[in-house]
Amino acid sequence: MIYSKKKIINIGCIVKTHGVQGELVLRLSPGYNSSLLNKVKWCFINIRQKPVPFKILEASEGSTSDVILELQDIQNKPEAEKYLNYDISIERETAIRKGKTENINLLLGYQIYNNGNLIGTIEDIENTGKQFLFVLNDGTLLPAHDDLIEKIEDRKKIVFMQLPEGLI
């Protein structure tokens, strides 16, 4: 099966090997949490800009932003080293958020409504170091904070927010 960029989402990059059995260390992109991989059975290593599927045998938390991956067909350190600095993606539909803004990058492409009015579409998410900001299609920046998000409808790709008066 061929996967388009719309069906998968990049979650990080392979930064090093782990041990001698071919495990890989995935550095998650900001806005993602290691819990994202708890129910995911397949990931994609982007080789020459094409997603190549690999079955996940095990995913364990390495550090705050790292996950140790054991993938089928990668069985030793020399084999694992071939994939250093490659991006890893997962199927967008298998990605699950626990909280409103956990794994926040999954909200890319969602529409934002405030008090029933469409404000715009999330085109990017900016990490200022202290907080995340939604970057809308018109360039507007909105704080991506749980206290401001009323609910998220994943099927309709809509984020309902309650923004303070004067923010937009």
Secondary structure, DSSP 4 states (H G I P E B T S, - for coil): ----TTTEEEEEEEEEEETTTTEEEEEEPTT--GGGGTT--EEEEEETTEEEEEEEEEEEE-SSSEEEEEETT--SHHHHHTTTT-EEEEEGGG---SSSSTTGGGGTT-EEEETTEEEEEEEEEEE-SS-EEEEETTS-EEE--GGGEEEEETTTTEEEE-PPTT--
